[in-house]
């Protein structure tokens, strides 16, 4: 079984729902207390053994590169003030992985385009494909849970979470054909935003994938979906036509930062669990509410 050492992170979206905040700052850099969202995603991948991370970006995304680079001037200033722990923390960010940055290009656009942009760096190896605006928190990272299934089966795996029936039409839903274990299913594809009555399950795609190289020839055909975009879920479904693939129901708490309302909920939820700031926020909210 090939080791999974590479990951692609999609970070080229304009984030228009966060304007004007994201005019000069990428939405992937929105803070969750003291870390940007994309760093939480990166840390989860590194936890699963990833060494090379390809971040596919777009205009106004330079701050992502700066964040994962060394800042010698800042580190020196911190050391001069005896803030050694902070200086080491900044240095550790740059050492999390080997980072490569690629500008997204090509048409049709869509959430699968970053894989094609990075394909020349992937070879025939399996790789993680994650988005930079949603993630899980818990004892075991999402990437590690996907890796466990891949190591057992050698097949592509999608991260899943259960959603309420009235939310099904907002998500890509796994077309489940077999429940293997409590947290693992066999899927023959992903149905994009089905009506509740037509949905094959209540398991929605969340966070990311672990994909084999077999997905790339499918994407290279560049066949757009009904919305005119190149979608990873369509390619996943075509791949599953040859051999049903796997879905992993992720253990942990799901967080979304894709729009301002979801971001605020995520920020509050994580802060309430934080050992340093949780009590402060809880007392503040009690006083307000």
C-alpha positions in Angstrom: 0.0 0.0 0.0 1.4 3.4 -1.1 2.0 5.8 1.8 0.0 9.0 1.7 2.5 11.8 2.0 0.9 14.5 -0.2 -2.2 16.8 0.1 -3.9 19.4 -2.0 -5.8 22.2 -0.3 -8.3 24.2 -2.3 -7.9 27.9 -1.3 -8.7 29.9 -4.5 -12.2 30.9 -3.7 -13.0 34.6 -3.7 -15.0 34.4 -0.5 -17.5 37.1 -1.7 -19.8 36.5 1.3 -17.1 38.0 3.5 -16.6 41.2 1.6 -15.3 43.7 2.3 -13.2 41.9 5.0 -11.6 39.5 2.4 -10.7 42.3 -0.1 -7.1 42.1 1.1 -7.2 39.1 3.5 -8.0 35.5 2.3 -11.1 34.0 4.0 -8.8 31.0 4.7 -7.0 33.3 7.1 -10.0 34.1 9.2 -8.9 33.5 12.9 -10.2 30.8 15.1 -9.0 32.5 18.3 -5.3 32.6 17.6 -5.0 30.3 14.5 -6.3 30.8 11.0 -8.7 28.3 9.6 -6.2 26.9 7.1 -3.7 26.2 9.8 -6.2 23.9 11.6 -6.7 22.1 8.3 -2.9 21.8 7.8 -2.3 20.5 11.3 -4.8 17.7 10.8 -3.1 16.6 7.6 0.3 16.7 9.2 -1.1 14.6 12.1 -1.9 11.9 9.5 1.7 11.9 8.2 1.5 14.3 5.3 4.8 15.9 4.4 4.1 17.8 1.2 1.2 20.2 1.0 0.2 21.9 -2.2 -2.0 24.9 -1.7 -3.9 26.1 -4.8 -4.6 29.8 -4.4 -5.8 32.8 -6.4 -5.3 36.6 -6.3 -5.1 38.3 -2.9 -3.9 35.0 -1.2 -0.3 36.0 -0.5 -1.0 36.2 3.2 -1.3 32.3 3.2 2.2 32.0 1.9 3.5 34.5 4.4 1.8 32.7 7.2 3.6 29.4 6.5 6.9 31.0 5.9 9.6 32.1 8.4 9.3 35.7 9.8 12.9 36.2 11.0 12.3 39.9 11.9 9.4 39.0 14.1 11.1 36.0 15.6 14.1 38.1 16.5 12.0 40.8 18.1 10.2 38.2 20.2 13.5 36.7 21.3 14.8 40.1 22.3 11.8 40.5 24.5 12.3 37.0 26.1 9.2 35.7 24.4 11.0 32.5 23.4 7.8 30.3 23.4 6.1 32.6 20.9 9.2 32.7 18.7 9.4 28.9 18.6 5.7 28.6 17.9 6.1 30.8 14.8 9.1 28.8 13.7 7.2 25.6 14.1 4.4 26.8 11.7 6.9 27.1 8.9 8.2 23.6 9.7 4.9 21.8 9.7 5.4 20.6 6.1 6.9 21.3 2.7 4.6 23.9 1.2 4.1 24.5 -2.5 1.8 27.2 -3.9 0.1 27.1 -7.3 -2.2 29.7 -8.8 -5.5 28.2 -9.9 -6.0 28.4 -13.7 -8.2 26.8 -16.4 -11.8 26.5 -17.3 -14.3 25.2 -16.4 -13.7 26.3 -12.9 -15.1 24.3 -9.9 -14.0 22.7 -6.7 -12.1 19.9 -8.6 -10.0 22.3 -10.6 -7.2 22.5 -7.9 -6.5 18.8 -8.3 -5.8 19.3 -12.0 -3.6 22.3 -11.3 -1.6 20.2 -8.9 -1.7 16.8 -10.7 1.8 17.2 -12.2 3.2 17.1 -8.6 1.2 14.1 -7.5 2.5 11.4 -9.8 0.6 8.2 -9.3 0.5 8.5 -5.5 -2.7 8.7 -3.4 -3.3 12.1 -1.9 -5.6 14.0 0.4 -7.8 16.7 -1.1 -9.2 19.1 1.5 -11.0 22.4 1.5 -9.9 25.3 3.7 -13.2 26.4 5.1 -14.6 23.4 7.1 -13.0 21.0 9.5 -13.6 18.6 12.4 -12.3 18.9 16.0 -11.8 15.8 18.1 -9.3 13.3 19.4 -8.3 11.9 16.0 -7.9 14.1 12.9 -10.2 13.7 9.9 -7.2 12.8 7.7 -6.1 10.1 10.1 -9.6 8.6 10.1 -9.6 8.6 6.3 -6.2 7.1 6.2 -7.3 4.2 8.4 -9.9 3.2 5.9 -7.6 3.6 2.9 -4.9 1.4 4.6 -7.6 -1.3 5.1 -9.1 -1.1 1.6 -6.7 0.7 -0.8 -9.7 2.6 -2.1 -10.6 6.3 -2.3 -12.5 7.6 0.8 -14.7 10.5 1.4 -15.3 12.2 4.8 -19.0 12.1 5.8 -21.2 13.4 8.5 -24.9 12.8 9.4 -27.2 15.8 8.7 -30.8 16.4 9.5 -33.3 15.4 6.9 -34.4 18.9 6.3 -30.8 19.9 5.5 -30.2 17.2 2.9 -31.0 19.4 -0.1 -28.0 21.7 0.8 -25.3 19.1 0.5 -23.7 16.4 -1.6 -25.1 13.1 -0.2 -23.5 9.7 -0.3 -25.3 7.1 -2.3 -24.8 4.3 0.3 -25.0 0.6 -0.8 -23.6 -1.0 2.3 -23.0 -0.2 5.9 -19.6 -1.9 6.7 -19.2 -0.7 10.3 -20.8 1.9 12.5 -18.6 4.6 10.9 -17.7 3.1 7.5 -19.9 2.7 4.4 -19.6 1.6 0.8 -20.8 4.3 -1.6 -21.6 4.1 -5.4 -21.4 7.9 -5.7 -22.4 11.3 -4.4 -25.8 12.8 -5.3 -25.5 16.6 -5.5 -28.2 18.4 -3.3 -31.0 15.8 -3.7 -34.6 16.5 -2.6 -35.2 15.0 0.9 -37.6 12.4 -0.4 -35.1 11.2 -3.1 -32.0 11.2 -0.9 -30.2 7.8 -0.8 -28.9 8.5 2.8 -28.5 11.3 5.4 -24.7 11.3 5.1 -23.3 14.5 3.6 -19.8 15.1 2.2 -17.7 17.1 4.7 -14.2 18.4 4.9 -12.3 16.3 2.3 -11.2 13.2 0.6 -8.4 10.7 0.4 -8.1 9.9 -3.4 -6.2 7.4 -5.5 -4.6 8.5 -8.8 -7.5 6.9 -10.6 -9.5 10.1 -10.1 -7.2 12.3 -12.2 -7.9 10.8 -15.7 -11.6 11.3 -15.0 -11.0 15.0 -14.1 -8.8 15.4 -17.2 -11.8 14.9 -19.4 -13.0 18.3 -17.9 -16.7 17.5 -18.2 -18.6 20.2 -16.3 -21.6 19.4 -14.2 -25.1 20.8 -14.6 -24.0 24.1 -13.0 -21.1 24.4 -15.6 -18.4 23.7 -13.0 -15.9 20.8 -12.7 -17.0 19.1 -9.5 -15.1 16.6 -7.4 -18.3 14.7 -6.4 -19.1 14.0 -10.1 -15.7 12.5 -10.6 -16.0 10.5 -7.4 -19.3 9.1 -8.6 -17.7 8.1 -12.0 -14.8 6.5 -10.2 -17.3 4.5 -8.0 -18.9 3.1 -11.2 -15.9 0.9 -11.6 -15.7 -0.2 -8.0 -17.8 1.1 -5.1 -15.7 3.4 -2.9 -15.7 4.1 0.8 -17.1 6.7 3.1 -15.9 7.4 6.6 -18.4 8.9 9.1 -16.0 11.2 10.9 -15.9 11.1 14.7 -15.6 14.6 16.1 -17.4 17.9 16.0 -18.0 19.5 12.6 -17.3 23.2 12.0 -18.0 25.3 9.0 -16.6 28.8 8.2 -17.9 29.1 4.7 -20.2 32.0 5.4 -20.4 34.7 8.1 -23.1 33.1 10.1 -21.4 29.7 10.1 -18.1 31.3 10.9 -19.5 33.1 14.0 -21.1 29.9 15.2 -17.8 28.0 14.8 -15.8 30.8 16.6 -18.2 30.8 19.5 -18.3 27.0 19.8 -14.6 26.5 19.8 -14.0 29.5 22.1 -16.5 28.0 24.7 -14.3 24.9 24.7 -11.1 26.7 25.0 -9.4 26.3 28.5 -8.1 29.9 28.4 -11.1 31.9 27.0 -14.0 29.5 27.5 -15.1 30.7 30.9 -14.7 34.4 30.0 -16.9 34.1 26.9 -19.5 32.0 28.8 -19.8 34.6 31.5 -20.0 37.4 29.0 -22.8 35.6 27.0 -24.7 35.0 30.2 -24.6 38.7 31.0 -25.7 39.6 27.5 -28.5 37.0 27.2 
